[in-house]
Amino acid sequence: MTATDTPRTEGALAGLARFCYRRRRLVLLAWIVGVIAVAFAGFGFGAAADNDFSGGSSDSAKAQALIEKHFPERQGDTLTLAIKAEKGIDDPAARQKIEQVIADLDASPLTGPVTSPYRDEDLVTKDRRIARTTIPLTAKDVKKSEVKPLVTMVKEASGDGVTLGLGGEKAEKAETPPQGSSESVGIVAAAVILFIAFGSLVAMGLPIVTALLAIVAGIALMKLVGYLVPSPDFTAILAAMIGLGVGIDYALFIVTRYKDALQAGDEPETATVKAITTAGHAVLFAGTTVVIALMGLIVMGQRLMTGVAVATSVIVLVTMIAAVTLLPAFLGFTGHRINSLRLPRRTSRRSGAGGVPARERRTLAERWAGVVQRRPLVAAVLAGAVLLVLAAPTLSMRLSNPDASVQPHDRSSYTSYKILSEGFGPGYGAPLILAAEVGSDHTDLGPVVEAVGGTEGIAHTTPPQFSKDGQAAILMAFPRTGYQDEATADVVHRLRDEVLPKAPGGDRVYVGGPNAGTIDMADDIGSRLPLMIAVVIALSLVLLIALVRSVTIALQAAVMNLLAIGAAYGVLVAVVQWGWLGSALGFPTEMPITTWVPMMIFPVLFGLSMDYEVFLISRIREEYERTGDTRTAVARGMARTAKVITAAAAIMVAVFTTSLLGPDVAVKQGGLGMAVAVLIDATIIRMILVPAVMELCGNANWWMPGRRSPKVTAVQGAEAGEEARA
C-alpha cells in the first residue's frame, strides 16, 4: 500500500474527530443543551411564515400596489358561499335552510355584513337554482382554527336537495389537515433500511438520532432566521424532508467507514479519525455542494424563494456539523459495540490489503460493473435513451399554483368551486382585476371596458369602481376558462400585448389579481430557471473539480445529474399533469406543476446527486491512486460503495415518498419529483452510466490541466492488469 492509500490522520478534521471522541461527554452535553435552547427560542418565538409572493415589477404587482394604495377597504380576506338547490332557492324548505346558514355566517364575530342572494338578483342564476354571496372577514390575519367552524357548519348544512360550499383561500387552508405522521413514517422506513444494511440496532440508531437532533436544531434556527429572511409555510415541511434525508445519509456514510476501519483491525479512536477524515471529508464537500445548489435559488429574484434557500441551507449546514462533531462523540460511546444487538448472519471471508474483497469472492456490484464495462457503448446508449424518453414530457410542462379546483373532492372549497363553475362559468373562480391610475375627473374607462369585454376568452366584465380619493379605478374581467387552464394564461397575455395597448387609456391599466399573479410568477420562473441552472452547475463544477481533481469526471457528473433531473421532471409531468397513476399517488385530478416545485427541486436534487457522486468517485479515486487502472478502480469503487449508496438512496426515496401521505398537493409534487430523481440516480446513473462512461473515457477520466497521472509501480500495474482480466 502506498502513502496515498492511508487515510490522513493529521489536520483539522483529524484533530476535530479526536477532540469529539475523547471529550464525548462534553460534546454530547453541549449538543443537548444547545438543541434545547435553540428549540425553545425558535419554536416559541420564531418568525411566522410569509406567503405573500407579490411584489416585483410585473403587471400584477403594479396592479396590487395600486389597489393597496387607493382601495384600503379591499385589503381584507373574503369567503364565498356557493349554493345549489335542486328545486330552486325559492323552494320554502330550501329557502329556510339557506337563510339560516347566511344568518349564522352573518352572526360570526369573524365576518362583516353578508348580503343575501334574495336581495340581489346578480347573485342568482337565471334559473334560480344556483346562488352565491361574498362574506368579508373583519380581521386580516384570521387563523385556520377560527375559520374551520364556519367551514364545518356550511358543510353539515348540506342535504335534502341543497348543496352548500364555502370557498376562498382561508377556507381552503382551514380544511386542509396538518401534514400528519408522514415524517414519522419516513423515520420508521429509514430505520428498517438501516437495520437491513447494518444488521445492528446500535449502528441503525446512530444515524437516526444524529439526524433528528440536527433537524430539531435546524428547523428552530430556520424560524429565527425568518426574521431576517422570511419564507413561506411549506418551507418547514420541505426542510424537514431534506434534513432527514441528508442527515441520515451523511451519518450513514461515516458509520459505514467506521465499521470498515474496525473490521480492518483499527482501535475505535483510530477508526473514528479515519471515518471523519475520509467519509467526513466527503460529507463536508457534499453538504457544501447542496448548500451552493440551494443558494442558487437567489438567482430567481423571488423574495420568498430566497428565504427558502437560506432556510433549507441552514438545515443542511446543521446536519453537516452534527455529522462531524456529534457523531464522533456517539462513536466514542459505542466503540466496538457498534455491532451490538445484531441480526445473526453468515459472515463472508475477506482477504487482501486494506480489506479488499478476495478475488474469488467478488461482490455483485463488482461483477455488475464488469458486465457494463465489457459493453460500455451499448450500456451508455441504452441508459441515455431511457433517460431521454423519461425526460420527454418535460417539454410540455405547465406551471401554476393549486386552487380549489385541484383539491380533494370531499372538501367544501371544491364543492364551492363546482357549484360556481356550473352556475357562473369556470372563470368565476379566476377573475382578473384590472387597476388603472385616473385623474380627479374620473377618466373615461368606457373604451377599456368595451375592449376588454369584447376580447376572445372573456365572459363578462364589471363596471369600473373608483377609489374614494379619485386617483384609481378597478374593474373585474371574468375569463371563460378556469384558473388552471392554459387558455386563461393566453387571455391574460392577449389583454396585455394586444388589447390594452390599442384601447384609449389602456396604457395606464394593469392586469392583476391572484390569477394574473400566478401567471406572472410562472412566466418569471420559466425565464430565470435556465440562469439558475447554469449558476448552480458552474459553482458545483468548481467544487467537484477541487475534490476529485479531474475536469472530465466533474463534467460527466454535471451532465448525468442533468439527465437524472430531466427524467424526474418528465415523470412528474406524466403523473401530475397528464394524470398517469395520479389518483393512485394521491393527486385528486390532473393539474399543472406548482410554480415553485421545479425551481426548488432542481438545486436540491443536483446537490443530492453530487452527494452520491462524491462518495462514489472519492472511493474510485482512492483505488485509482492505489492501482493506476481505471477499470479496476471503478469496479472496486462500486463494490465498496454500492451497499451504502443503495441504502442512502433507499432512505432518501422512503423519506421523500412519505410526502404523498400528506394533504398538500404542492408538497406531494416536490416529494415525488425528488424521490424519482434519487431512484434514477442510484440505479441508471450510478449502476450503468458511471461505469460505462468512465470505461469509455479511460485514462482521460483523470485529466486535469497542469497535472500528470499518478505513477504506478510495476507490481501495482501487474496486479491491476491481472484483476482487470479476471
N, C-alpha and C positions, 0 to 999 in steps of 0.2 A: 504494500500500500504506500502511495506517495504522500507527500505532505499535503497535497490538495485534497486528499480523502478525509483527513482528520478534521472534524468539526472544530471551529475556533472555540477555545476555552478561555480566551482573554478578550478584553474590550468592554465597552459599556454594557452590552446586553448580557455578557457573561457575569459581569460584576453585579448587575441588577438581579439576575437569576440567583446568584449565591446569597445576596442580601435577603431576598424574599424567602429563600429556602431556610436560611439559618435564623432569620428573625420572623419566622412564620406566624408566631402568636401575635407579635406586634402588627404585622401586615394585615392579618385577618381582623384584628380588633379595629384597626384604622378603617378598613373597608366597611365593617358593620356599622361603626359609629357614623362614618361619612354617609353611607346609604340612608341611615335613619334620619340624619339631619337634613340631607337634600330632599328626601321624600316628604318630610314634614313641611319644608318650605315650598317645594314645588306643588305638591298635591293640595296643600292648604291655602297657599297664597299665589299660585301661578296665574299667568295671564289667561284670559278667556280666549276661545277660538275666534277668529275673524274670517267670516265667509263672504266678505264684500270684495268681489272680483272686479268691481267697476273702477274707473279711472283710466288715465291714458289720454290719447288724442283721437280715438275713434269717434265716429258719428254718435254711437250710442252713449259714449262717455260725455260728449258735449251736450247731448240731449238731457242726460241725467243731471249734469251740472246746472243747466237752465231750470229744470224742474225743482231741484233742491233750493235754488236761489229765489225763485219767484213764486213757487207753489208750496210753501211750507206745510199747508194743510193736507197735502197729498203724501206726506212722508210716512204716515203710519201704515202698518200691515193690514191686510184685509183677508177675510174668508168669503167664500162663495157658497151659498146654499143652492143646490140643484134639486128640483122637484119634478117627479114624473107620476102622474095619476092615470091609471088605465081608463077610468070613466070620466076623466077631466077634473081639473082642480075645483070646479064648481059643484061637484057632487057633494052633498051635505056631509057624508061621513069623511070624505077626503078633505073637505074644507076645514072641518073641526080639527083633524089631525095636523094639517099644515099650519093653521093659525096657532095651535098650541105650541108647536115647535118654534115658530117665529117669536111667540111671546117669551118662551124660555130663553131663547138666544138674546132677545132684547133686554131681558132682566139680568143677564150676566154682568157682573162688575167689570169684565174684560172688554165688553163691546159698547159701541156707540149706538145711536139710533138706527134701527133696522126698518127699511122700507118694505112694506108688504106688497107682494105682486098683485094683490087685489086692488091696490090703489094706483098702480102704474101699469098701463097696458103694454108698455115697451118691454116689460119684464116677462111677458107671457107670449107663447107662440100663438099663431092664428087659430089652431085647432084646440087651444087651451088645455092641452094635455101635459105640456112641459112649461115650467116657470123657473125663475131664478131670482136671487136677490143678493146684494153685496152687504157684508157685515163688517164694519170698521172695528179695528181693535184700538182701544184707547191708549194703551202703552206701547212703546216702540220695542222694548225688549221683553216680550212675553215668553215665559218658559214653556217648554213642551208639556210639563206636568200640569200646567194651568189650562192648556188648550185641550188636553186629552179628554176631560169630562164632556166637553162640548161635542167632540167627535163621537164619543160613545153614545151620548144622548140622541144625536141625529141618526146614528146607525141603528140603534134599538127602536127608534120610532117607525122605521120602515115596516111595511106589511099591509095586508088587506088591500092590495091593489095600489098602494102608494110606495114609491121608492124615493128615498132621500139620501143625498150625499153631500158631505161638507168638504170643499176643496180649498186650495190655497197653500202656499209654502209652509205656513205654520201648521196647518192641518196635516200635511204630508209628514212633517218631522214628528208631530205628536204621535202619530200612529205607527211610526217606524220603530220596531223594537230595538233594544240595545244589541250590540254585536254578540252578546251571549258568551257561550263557552267555547267558541272556535279556537281561541288561543290555548285553552286547556287541552283541547283535542290535539292540537299541534304538539304540545309538550309531551303528551302521552305517546303519540306516534314517534316522536324523536327518541323517547326513552326506549321504546321497543326496538327501533333500528339500532341504537347504540348498544343495547344488550345483545342483539344478534351479532353485531360487529365485534364487540369486545368479549362477550361471553362472561362478563363480570359485572355485578351490581355496583361495585365501587368505581370501576372505570366508567360505567354508564353514568353514575351520578355526578362525577366531577364536571363534565362539560355543561350539564343542565343547571347545576347550582351556580356555576360561574356565570353562565349566560343570564339567568334570572336576576341575580344581584346586579349585573351590569344594566339590564333592561330597566329595572326599577329606578336606578340612579339616573340612567339616560333619559327616561321619559320625564322624570321630575326636573332635571336640568333643562330639558326641552321646554317645559312650561314656564320656567323662569326666563329663558332666552326669549320667549314670546313677547315679553315687554319691549324688547329691542327690535325684534323681527317677528311680527305676527304671522300666524299660519292658520289655515282652515281646519275644520273639525276632523276631517278624515286623516289628518297627519298622524294623530296618535295611533290609530289602527295600523296605518302603513308602517310607522316607525317600529311598532311592536313586532310586526311580522318580519321586517328586515333585521331588527336587533336579535330576535330569537334565532333566526336562521344563521346569521353570520356569527353570533355569539357562540352557539353550539358548534358550528363548523370550525371556528378558529381554535376553540379548546380541544376539539376532536383531533385536529392535526397535531397539536402539541402533545396530547396524551399518547397518541399513536407513536410518535417519535420517542417519547419517554419509555414506553414499553419495549420498543425495539432496542434501545440502549441497555435496558435491564437484561433483556434476553441475550445481548452480546457480552454480558458479564460485568457491566459497569455498576458502581455503587449508586444509590438513589440521588445523592447530591450531584455526582458527575453526570448522571443520566438527565437530571433536570437542566443542568447547564447546557448539555448538548442539545436537548429538545428546544430550549429557548434560543440558542444561537443558530439553530438550523430552521426548524419549523416556526419558531417565534420570529425570527428574522423575516421569513416569508410572510408571516401574518401581518407584520408591520407594513411591508410593501403592498400586500394585497389590500389591507384596510385603507391605506393611503390612496390606492387606486380607486377604491369605492368612493372615498370622500371627494377626490378630484372629479370623478364622474358625476357625483351628486351636485357638486358646486357648479357644474356646467349648466344647471337649471337657471342660474343667474343670467345667462346669456339671453334667456327667453324674454326678459324685460317685464315679467309679471311679478307684481309686488308680493303677492301671497305665495307664488311658487318659489321665490327667493326664500321665503320663510320655511317652506317645505324642505328646501335644500339644506338650510342651516340646521333645522331641527333633526332631520334624519342623519345628517353628518355627525351631530352630537352623539346620537345613539351609537353609530359605528365607532367613533373615537373612544367612547367609554368601553365598548366591548374589546377593542384592541388593548387598552390599558389593563383591563381585567385579565386578558389572556396572558400578558407577560409579567403581571405582578401578583394578582390573586391566585391564579392557577399554580405558579411555582410554590406558593405557600401551602396550598392544598396538597401538592405532591410531597411536600416535606412531612405532612401529617400521615400520608398513606404509605410512603416508602415502598417496600416490597409487597405490601398488602394491596397494591393496585389491582391484583388479580383475585382478591378475596371474593367469596360468595359467587363463585363462577359456575357456569354450566359444565357438566362433565363432557369432555370431547376428546377425540383422539388427537394427540399431538403429532405434528409432522416433523420429520427429521430435517435438520438444516446443516449445511456444511459450506465450506468456503470462507474466505476472508470477509470480515465485516458482516457476517450473517447473510451473505448472498445465497439464494436457494441453490441447492445442488443441481447439477446439470440433469441428473436422471429424474429430478422431481420438479420440472419447470411448471410454474403456475399456469392456470388457464389464461390469465391476461397476457403472459409472455408468449404462450403458444398462439393466442389470437393475433398478437402483434406480428408474429412470424407469418401468419396466413395473409394478413394485409400487406406486409412488406414484399411478399412474393409476387403480388399483382397490384402494385401501388397505383398505377394509372387507372385501372379498371375501378378500384375501390374509390379513388378520389372523384372520378367522373360520376359514378353511381350515387355517392353520397351528396355531391354537389347538385345533381339533378333532383334528388329528393328534397333538398333544402329549397331549391328554386321553385319547385312545384308547391311546396307548403307556403312559400312567401308570396306566390302569385296573387292571392286575394287582397294583399295589402294595397294593390293599385286601386281598388275600389273603396278604400276606407273613407268613411264619412265621420265627422266629429260633431258632437252636440252635447248637451247636458241633460240628464234624466229629468223628466217631468211626470205629471200624474199618469200620462198615457202608458208609461212603461213600468208602473208599479204593479205589485201583485193584485189580482183581480178581486180579492176579497176585501180590499181596503176602501174606505169611504171616499178618499180622494180619487180613486179610479172610477168609482160609481158616479161621482160628480162629473168627471171628465166625459164619461159615456153619455150621460143624460144631456149635458150641454152640447156635445158634438151632434147628437141626434136632433136636438131642438133648434140650435142656433148655428150649427155648422162646426166643423173641426177646427176652424181658425179662431173660434171664440176664446179658446184657451191659449192662443198665441198672438195676442194683439200687438200691433205696432203703435208706439206712442211717438207722434211727430211733434217736436218742440221747435218754436221759432221765436226769434227776437223781433219785437214790433215796436213802433213808435207810440207816443202818447195818443196819437189819433186813431189807434186801433187799425193798423194797416189792413187793407182788404186781403183776406186769405182765400177769398172765393175761388180764384183761379187755381190755387194749390189744392183746395179740397176737390174741385172738379177734376183736376188732372190725376190726383191720387185715386179718386173713386172710379175713374174710367180705366185704370191700369189693369191689364190682364192679371188675374190671380187675386184681386182684391174683391171681397164680397160686398162690403159697405164701409162707410166712414161716418164719424160723428161730427156734428158742428163744432167749430173751434171754440175753446173756452179760454177767456183772457184772465190773466193774473190780476190781483187786486191793485198792484202798482202800475198796471197797464203797460208793462215793459216786455211781456212774453205771452205766448199763447200756445196751447196744446190741442191736438185732436187725435183721435184714435182711428186706426185703419185695421180692419179685420180681414186677414187673408182667407182664401177658400180652403187652404190646406193646414194641417196641424203643425205643432211645434217641432216634431221630429222629421217632417217631410222635407226632402231636398228641394221641392218646388217652393217652399216658403223662403228658403235662402235665396233662391233665384228671384223671387219677388222683391226682396229687400235690396238686392244688387240692382235690379231694374229701376226701382224708385230712385236710388242714389245716382246711378250712372246715366239714366236716360230721361226719366220723368221730371224730377225736381229741377235739374239744370235748365230745362226748357220752359218750365212754368214761371210766370212773372212772380218775383219774390221768392222763388223756390231755392235760391242760393243761400237763404238765411234759415232754411228749415233742416233740422237734423232728425234722422230716423233712429229712434231709441226704443226703450222698453226691454224687459228680460229676454224676449225672443231675439231681438236685434243684437243685444249684448252677447248672447251666446254665439251668434253667427260671427260677430266681430272677433270674439276670442278664438273661435275655431280658425278663422282666416289668419289671425295673427300668429297662432301656434304653427299653422301649416307653413307660413313664410319663414319663421325663425327656426323651425326644427332642424333643417339642414345645417345651419350655422352652429347650433348646439352640438349636433353630431360631430361636426368637423373639429370643434374645440375639444370635446371630450376625447376623441380619438387621438388628436395631436398630443395632448397632455399625458394621456395614458401610455402612448408610444414612448415618450421620453422616459417615463418612469420604468417601463418594462425593459427598455434598452439598457438602462442603468443597472437593472437587476441581473438580466441574463447575459448582458454583454454581447448581444447579437442583433443586428438590424433585421436580418432575414426572419428570425423567429418572431420578433416583435410585429413585423408586417403580417406574417402568417396569422398571428393571434388576432390582430385587428380585423382582417378580412373574415376569418372564421367566426369571430364574435358577431360581426355584422350579419353574416348569413344566418346564424342562430336566432338573432333578434328579429330579423326579417321574417323567418319562418314562424316565430312566435306571434308576430303581428298578423300574419296571414291566418293562422289558426284562430286567433282572437276574432278577426273579421268573420270567418266562416261560422263560428259558433254564435257570436253575439249579433252580428249584423245580418247574416244570412239565415240564422236560426238552426244551423246544423247541430243537433243534440243540445240546443239551447235550453229547452224545457227540462231535460234530464239533469242539466247542470245548475238549475235554479234561476234561469232568466225567464221572466214571465212572458216575454214577447220579443220579436225582432226589434232591434234598436241600434242607432249609431253608437260608435265608440265614444265614451265620455271624453270631453276635451282634454282633461289633464292626464289621462291614462298613458297615451303614447309618449308624451314628453317626460312623464315621471318614470315609467318602467325602463326607458332606454338607458339612462345613466345607471340605474340600479342593476339592470341585467348586464350591462357592459362591465361594470365593476365586479360583479359576482363571477362572470365568465373569466375575467382576468385573474380572480382568485384561484380558480382551478388550473388556469394556465401557469400561474406562478408556482403552485405546488408540484405540478407535473414536470414542468420544464426545469425547475431547480433540481429535481432528482435526476432527470435526464442529463443535465449539465454535470452533476457530480459524477455520474457514470462515464460520461464522455471524457472528462478530465482524467479519469482513472484508466480508461481503456484506449481512448483515442479512436474508437469505432462507433459511428453514428447508429448503425443498425443495432448493435448490441446495447448501446446506451438507451435507445428508445424502448427496446424490448424489456430491459431491466427496469428502466424508469417506470414503465407502465405496470410491470409486475409489482413494484414496491408501492405504487400509489393507487392502483386500481381499486383495492378494497376500501381505502379511506376516502377516495374521491367519490366512489359509488355510495358509500354511507352518507357522506356530506351532502351529495346531491339528493339522495332519498329524503334526508331530513328537510332540505330546502323545499322539495316538492310537497312533502307532507304539510309543512307549515303554511306554504302559500295556498295549497289546495283547501285548507280548512276555511279560508275566506269565503268559499262557496256556501258554507253553512250559515253565514251571516245574512242580514237583511238588505244591506246597501249594495245596489246593483253596480255602482261605480267601483267600490272596493272589490267586489267579486271579479270584475273585469281585470283589475290590476293583479289580483291574486292568480287568476287563471293564466294571464299572459306571462307572468314571472315563472309559474310552475312549468308551463310548456317549454319556455326558453331553457330553464335549468335542465329539464329532462332531455331536450335535444342536445344541449351542450355536453352532458355527461355520457351520452350514447353515440350519436352520429359524429359529433365533433371530436371528442376525446378518444373514442374507440376506433374510429375509422379515418377521419380526415387528418388528424395529427400524425399518426404513424405513416399514413400514405404520403402526405406532402413532405414530411421530413425524409422519408426514404427517397423521394424523387429529387429533393434538393441536395442530399448527400452532405459533403463537407461544406457546401455553400451555406448550410444552416448556421454555421458559426462565423459568418462573415461580419467583420467589424472594421471600419476604416482605421488604418494605422496599427492593427494588431494581427499577429500571426497565430495560427492554430497552436495549441499546446503540444509540446514534444512528448512523444510516447516511446518508452523503452522497447527494445526488441522483444523482451519477454511479454510485456503487456500487449504488444501488437500481435504476437503469435497467439496468445490466449484469446484475444478478441476475434481474430480470424477463425480460430477453431470453433468458438461458440457461435459465431455467425453462420458457419457452415452447418453446425448442428441444428 
